[in-house]
Structures are given as structure tokens and as C-alpha cells.
Amino acid sequence: MHAPNPARAAQFAALRQDGVVCRPAELGLIRVAGDDAATFLHTQLTNAVEDLPAGQARLAGYCSPKGRLLATLLIWRDAQGIAMQLSADLQPAIQKRLSMFVLRAKARLSDLGAESGIVGVAGAKGASALSAAGLPAPAEPWTTASAGEATVIRLPDADGVPRWQVVAPAAQADAVQQTLGTTLLPADAELWDWLEIRAGIPRIVVATQEQFVPQMINFELIGGVNFRKGCYPGQEVVARSQYRGTLKRRMWLVSGEGETPDAGAEIYRADDPGQPSGMIVNAAPKPDGAGWDALAELKIDAAGASLHLGHAEGLAVTVGELPYPVPLLATDPAA
């Protein structure tokens, strides 16, 4: 067992009091500009884009023709078009793949992350700190507000803590971080990763590409799939998973001791050592001591079993509860 990290313990204490500011790591940004930007993305993603208004952010998935997630995205409008946030290790390949399908559409994709910075804010005094820095602090989750070239997104709470994300030109993001740091304690990027996990929001990375249909990681439960929109790659598979039969896999919050596992690490049942029963989606060290928390996709019938990391006799994995209800049956809401 590893000793607690004093610096992270201080950040965790600050999170519970006034709040923290950090620079989330391993996030990439793609800009889609042009008259047909929304129409083009509407045909590619699991969520509706054509009716995405200014002032609102949405989750969306990008699937293979087999309905397996190639990326999870956070999307919003700004003055230049539509911004998409995804795992940085996927950004170049996803941008290239989407560009291949633009064809005659008036849509241009570019690397927005090359010129922008992301600042994360969490805690009770986050809103007042943003206001003191001359920035808005939207109150409702998944709403956005702009100030000049900066966009502030209200994210869902994590462990009861309110959160915001600022996306701004790189120099402005640096200045915002410095200003917020006079009120809020600077924190590690890993603390932000942990907050995302506690909020139950998964992020596909290279190691987990094409491993899950959206429902396996609860993506429809957190607003990432619109079942009423038109076709997109993999749409038939995603719809069939929703309406025909029972889902056999879902995502849970899990925890364990020892080194934080990598995304894609497999989980086994003690009573079924022959094949894995699940996979780590995202993981981060606990900020208040040793061990880690993770989001893990598991066979539904394995969630109550004795689970272990890596093999049937590996370190124990404990299943916890997500901040939203997870139905274990896939039913047709129109039935």
C-alpha cells in the first residue's frame, strides 16, 4: 500500500472548502467551422447537432459502422463554429477520419487545441472566483456562457462539488489560471480526472477504442445519445442494443488498492478465471489517500461477484455507486 500524497491531500481538503483550479491534461480540441458544420456533424455523431443552441453543451459519441465508440466528445457552439473536446491521444486520428467524410459539405476541421488552453474550476467558491476573474459562471450543468473569446462550461457536479471548465486562447487561459490561483488552490490534473470519474462521465482513449457500444458505458444515461435523430455510423447497432433484448454490460464506479490501473485493464471474477468480466474505462488515484477509483464496464451478472484486477487472483476490485441511476434492462420507452 502506498502512503498518501500530502500535496494531494491538501488539494482534496481545499476542494471540500473553497475550491481548486487546475489544467486538465490529455484533452484535445477540434474546431468545425463553415456553413454546414452542424449539418455535417449531425450525420456523424450519436447526438443531435443541428439543434444545438448557443449556451448549451452536449455529450456525443463517434462510432464505427459496428456501433463501437471511436471517441466520446463534449461539443458546444462558439463564435467560430462548433468545438469538440475529446481525449488528446485520439484527436489527430479522429480529426483526419471526420475530414474524410466532409466531401462537398462546407465544413472545415482544425486543431483547436493547438491555440487554446483548458482550465478546470471546482468548489464552493468557484463561481465567485470566475466572476472576480471577469468570467461568467453558468449555474446549470451543460450550459455555457462566453466572455470575448473564452467559453465557460458548467459541468455536472462530482461528489457534490460544482465544476466549470474554461476554454480560451492559450495566453488568456494562462492568465485566467493565474488569476483564479489567487483565490483557489492550484491542483494536479489527476484530481480533475478523479472528479470526472466521480461524476460518472467516461472518456474513450486509444486503449479502449471500439471496445464498447455507447450503452455499455452508460452513455445514453448521461445525455450522449439521441435515439430520435437521423442516421450516423453504427446507428442501427446502437438502436438495436437499446430496443431489442437486454443489455449484458453496464458501467460501474469501482475502486481498489495499489497502483492506478491503465485504461483497458481487464477485470476478472474469482469464480470464472477463464475470461475477463469487464474492463477499466478510466482510472485516477484517490486524492484522500492510497488506492484508486475508476469507471469500469462489467458484465451485469458480475457486478455482485468477487472481482479482481488483471487476473482472477489479482488485487480486489470493489463496486460502488454512480451519481445517477443505472437501469439494468434495456427497454423501449415507446412501448
Phi and psi in degrees as a GROMACS rama.xvg file:
@    title "Ramachandran Plot"
@    xaxis  label "Phi"
@    yaxis  label "Psi"
@TYPE xy
-91.4027  146.709  HIS-2
-70.0228  147.75  ALA-3
-59.5074  149.322  PRO-4
-87.9983  112.953  ASN-5
-58.9993  -40.1346  PRO-6
-63.621  -41.9865  ALA-7
-69.7579  -34.7577  ARG-8
-62.1025  -38.8339  ALA-9
-66.0943  -38.6932  ALA-10
-65.1739  -39.2481  GLN-11
-64.9103  -40.3933  PHE-12
-63.4985  -41.791  ALA-13
-64.8097  -38.4398  ALA-14
-57.0816  -39.6527  LEU-15
-78.7869  -13.326  ARG-16
-106.961  -96.4812  GLN-17
-81.7257  -46.9551  ASP-18
139.71  176.783  GLY-19
-135.394  161.039  VAL-20
-130.975  141.47  VAL-21
-152.558  172.785  CYS-22
-111.776  100.902  ARG-23
-54.6354  139.19  PRO-24
-102.337  162.934  ALA-25
62.8936  31.0399  GLU-26
-115.106  135.549  LEU-27
-114.576  162.241  GLY-28
-134.005  138.203  LEU-29
-122.957  134.292  ILE-30
-100.549  134.33  ARG-31
-119.64  112.645  VAL-32
-119.028  163.672  ALA-33
116.848  161.972  GLY-34
-60.1411  -30.7367  ASP-35
-102.995  15.2535  ASP-36
-56.3827  -49.5178  ALA-37
-69.0841  -41.8315  ALA-38
-62.795  -42.04  THR-39
-62.6239  -50.4416  PHE-40
-64.9234  -30.8242  LEU-41
-58.8273  -32.2155  HIS-42
-85.3293  -5.05023  THR-43
-112.854  -26.1334  GLN-44
-108.966  162.309  LEU-45
-76.5725  -13.3117  THR-46
-114.263  159.833  ASN-47
-70.5411  139.454  ALA-48
-121.447  -32.1966  VAL-49
-58.8446  -34.6861  GLU-50
-99.6662  14.0808  ASP-51
-69.4806  113.928  LEU-52
-86.0034  161.325  PRO-53
-62.4052  142.728  ALA-54
93.9578  3.62022  GLY-55
-137.415  140.853  GLN-56
-112.709  153.426  ALA-57
-139.201  149.787  ARG-58
-83.6386  151.294  LEU-59
-155.165  155.119  ALA-60
-114.557  154.679  GLY-61
-120.035  117.868  TYR-62
-110.382  157.21  CYS-63
-76.2312  168.073  SER-64
-57.8475  -19.7258  PRO-65
-89.4868  7.68823  LYS-66
80.7725  10.7208  GLY-67
-93.2338  138.677  ARG-68
-69.7835  123.677  LEU-69
-89.6747  -25.2606  LEU-70
-165.055  151.598  ALA-71
-109.3  141.229  THR-72
-130.936  148.782  LEU-73
-111.496  124.443  LEU-74
-123.244  147.727  ILE-75
-159.492  161.703  TRP-76
-94.4212  146.104  ARG-77
-139.081  -170.39  ASP-78
-64.5952  -23.5415  ALA-79
-98.4189  -7.79708  GLN-80
146.696  -134.23  GLY-81
-118.278  129.179  ILE-82
-101.065  142.898  ALA-83
-130.713  126.571  MET-84
-107.398  136.289  GLN-85
-153.768  177.524  LEU-86
-62.9863  135.188  SER-87
-61.478  -32.2683  ALA-88
-71.8769  -12.0565  ASP-89
-100.346  -18.1144  LEU-90
-54.7303  -50.2573  GLN-91
-61.2436  -44.2778  PRO-92
-69.6373  -39.2948  ALA-93
-68.5559  -41.2317  ILE-94
-60.4683  -43.5919  GLN-95
-64.9439  -43.4628  LYS-96
-64.334  -46.5076  ARG-97
-62.1622  -39.0234  LEU-98
-60.7295  -30.0102  SER-99
-64.8329  -23.8407  MET-100
-101.626  3.19161  PHE-101
-65.1102  -42.6296  VAL-102
53.502  -118.614  LEU-103
-91.6496  -0.404935  ARG-104
-65.7347  145.959  ALA-105
-85.3939  79.2589  LYS-106
-146.361  134.068  ALA-107
-125.185  129.628  ARG-108
-104.247  138.684  LEU-109
-145.189  164.031  SER-110
-83.7622  94.6694  ASP-111
-68.8321  -29.1811  LEU-112
-65.6873  -21.7216  GLY-113
-67.5813  -20.8601  ALA-114
-121.789  3.31975  GLU-115
-124.802  162.811  SER-116
-128.901  154.227  GLY-117
-118.842  131.132  ILE-118
-122.339  129.49  VAL-119
-102.612  138.566  GLY-120
-130.124  133.099  VAL-121
-146.92  140.668  ALA-122
129.964  168.374  GLY-123
-62.1096  -32.3149  ALA-124
-99.1678  14.4004  LYS-125
-61.1819  -44.6205  GLY-126
-64.2211  -44.3151  ALA-127
-68.5157  -33.5861  SER-128
-66.7668  -41.4058  ALA-129
-61.985  -43.75  LEU-130
-61.3737  -41.0072  SER-131
-65.9965  -24.7357  ALA-132
-88.6023  5.85345  ALA-133
80.7867  22.5382  GLY-134
-119.024  150.921  LEU-135
-74.7155  162.73  PRO-136
-135.911  83.38  ALA-137
-52.3773  144.642  PRO-138
-92.2095  -31.669  ALA-139
-99.3466  138.346  GLU-140
-54.5623  141.131  PRO-141
69.3281  18.4993  TRP-142
-102.207  156.33  THR-143
-131.349  158.544  THR-144
-149.056  149.422  ALA-145
-116.05  151.732  SER-146
-141.156  103.047  ALA-147
63.8288  -126.411  GLY-148
-91.4539  1.5814  GLU-149
-94.4453  141.438  ALA-150
-119.352  131.207  THR-151
-110.299  127.418  VAL-152
-114.486  127.464  ILE-153
-83.7028  118.588  ARG-154
-95.749  161.801  LEU-155
-61.4907  149.163  PRO-156
-59.7675  155.113  ASP-157
-130.598  119.609  ALA-158
55.8339  35.5241  ASP-159
79.4823  5.96131  GLY-160
-102.932  126.821  VAL-161
-70.4631  149.477  PRO-162
-139.52  147.999  ARG-163
-136.574  159.125  TRP-164
-132.761  131.474  GLN-165
-108.099  127.956  VAL-166
-117.481  121.68  VAL-167
-149.504  163.817  ALA-168
-51.4701  147.408  PRO-169
-52.1722  -47.3585  ALA-170
-64.4412  -39.1038  ALA-171
-67.9082  -39.3197  GLN-172
-60.9157  -40.2922  ALA-173
-61.6397  -43.5867  ASP-174
-66.7128  -39.8187  ALA-175
-61.9549  -44.6672  VAL-176
-60.323  -43.2733  GLN-177
-64.5626  -43.4733  GLN-178
-64.6864  -46.1925  THR-179
-64.6167  -29.4391  LEU-180
-68.2513  -11.2471  GLY-181
-78.9436  -18.5704  THR-182
-111.746  -37.9345  THR-183
-110.142  148.565  LEU-184
-75.0907  127.208  LEU-185
-61.3943  137.245  PRO-186
-129.604  161.979  ALA-187
-72.5495  154.221  ASP-188
-61.672  -30.5235  ALA-189
-64.1533  -29.6826  GLU-190
-65.5814  -38.0039  LEU-191
-65.3265  -41.8302  TRP-192
-59.3449  -41.4104  ASP-193
-63.9728  -39.7951  TRP-194
-63.5251  -40.2957  LEU-195
-60.8891  -40.2706  GLU-196
-65.1205  -45.2461  ILE-197
-65.7417  -24.5527  ARG-198
-80.9036  -9.09291  ALA-199
75.1622  29.7643  GLY-200
-107.745  108.851  ILE-201
-81.2107  155.897  PRO-202
-135.346  117.806  ARG-203
-69.9257  136.073  ILE-204
-124.113  178.131  VAL-205
-55.1707  -41.0009  VAL-206
-66.4074  -19.33  ALA-207
-116.171  9.5548  THR-208
-59.3289  137.976  GLN-209
61.927  23.2968  GLU-210
-94.5672  -25.1851  GLN-211
-133.691  139.089  PHE-212
-77.1606  156.919  VAL-213
-53.0045  -39.9301  PRO-214
-66.2464  -24.9373  GLN-215
-63.3224  -25.4452  MET-216
-115.9  28.498  ILE-217
61.6693  24.8357  ASN-218
-68.5977  -30.0562  PHE-219
-73.6517  -23.2952  GLU-220
-74.108  -23.2395  LEU-221
-108.248  18.7725  ILE-222
87.9011  18.207  GLY-223
-91.9687  -4.62534  GLY-224
-133.128  132.822  VAL-225
-112.267  112.938  ASN-226
-83.8948  -0.994756  PHE-227
-102.528  -6.57955  ARG-228
-82.5983  174.738  LYS-229
-74.9618  -169.952  GLY-230
-69.0221  152.235  CYS-231
-154.084  164.014  TYR-232
-55.9303  127.289  PRO-233
83.6041  3.93545  GLY-234
-59.5161  -40.1955  GLN-235
-64.306  -39.4387  GLU-236
-67.2335  -43.0328  VAL-237
-63.4667  -43.3295  VAL-238
-65.6099  -41.006  ALA-239
-63.7097  -38.3883  ARG-240
-62.781  -30.0719  SER-241
-80.24  -38.7145  GLN-242
-110.666  -14.4558  TYR-243
-118.392  99.3422  ARG-244
91.3976  -166.075  GLY-245
-109.755  133.155  THR-246
-65.8589  137.545  LEU-247
-99.6664  -6.99556  LYS-248
-138.516  145.626  ARG-249
-144.812  175.003  ARG-250
-106.369  138.781  MET-251
-127.386  159.931  TRP-252
-82.9295  128.435  LEU-253
-131.409  163.993  VAL-254
-147.007  164.263  SER-255
-165.854  177.865  GLY-256
-104.729  171.357  GLU-257
84.4764  -161.297  GLY-258
-64.8798  142.928  GLU-259
-65.814  125.982  THR-260
-73.2602  158.709  PRO-261
-81.4809  154.76  ASP-262
-58.7034  136.981  ALA-263
95.5307  -9.65843  GLY-264
-63.5236  141.371  ALA-265
-94.2868  151.847  GLU-266
-118.558  136.943  ILE-267
-121.901  151.768  TYR-268
-85.7852  142.52  ARG-269
-64.2288  -31.7366  ALA-270
-94.6628  7.51796  ASP-271
-147.159  70.0409  ASP-272
-75.0286  -7.65246  PRO-273
-73.9069  -28.8779  GLY-274
-145.033  150.585  GLN-275
-67.2674  149.277  PRO-276
-107.771  0.3956  SER-277
-178.581  -178.668  GLY-278
-149.217  140.203  MET-279
-69.4981  128.84  ILE-280
-91.6851  -54.3093  VAL-281
-144.505  149.615  ASN-282
-145.195  152.982  ALA-283
-153.385  149.214  ALA-284
-66.0659  144.613  PRO-285
-67.4951  135.331  LYS-286
-78.9554  -15.0446  PRO-287
-102.066  13.8709  ASP-288
159.271  -164.011  GLY-289
-73.8169  159.24  ALA-290
98.3672  -173.647  GLY-291
-148.5  159.562  TRP-292
-117.462  153.562  ASP-293
-153.413  159.132  ALA-294
-97.8874  131.755  LEU-295
-136.491  134.796  ALA-296
-84.3592  128.626  GLU-297
-135.544  150.145  LEU-298
-60.0485  135.845  LYS-299
-57.9615  -39.0847  ILE-300
-76.4357  -3.19685  ASP-301
-98.3279  -10.7182  ALA-302
-63.2001  -25.9424  ALA-303
-100.237  6.13087  GLY-304
-90.9626  174.424  ALA-305
-79.0123  113.288  SER-306
-111.366  148.404  LEU-307
-142.783  148.796  HIS-308
-87.4289  128.867  LEU-309
87.7863  -41.9562  GLY-310
-162.717  172.079  HIS-311
-65.375  -15.2369  ALA-312
-115.822  17.8411  GLU-313
-76.1856  -172.487  GLY-314
-60.755  142.242  LEU-315
-66.2727  144.269  ALA-316
-118.426  125.851  VAL-317
-104.249  134.026  THR-318
-92.5411  130.051  VAL-319
-115.076  -160.642  GLY-320
-116.761  138.483  GLU-321
-81.5051  164.16  LEU-322
-79.3677  4.94744  PRO-323
-135.006  152.827  TYR-324
-69.7002  143.069  PRO-325
-119.349  103.386  VAL-326
-69.7141  139.459  PRO-327
-93.7898  -7.0602  LEU-328
-113.935  141.847  LEU-329
-94.3061  114.695  ALA-330
-123.396  156.093  THR-331
-84.1655  114.824  ASP-332
-65.5304  -16.8718  PRO-333
-86.1247  -10.8416  ALA-334
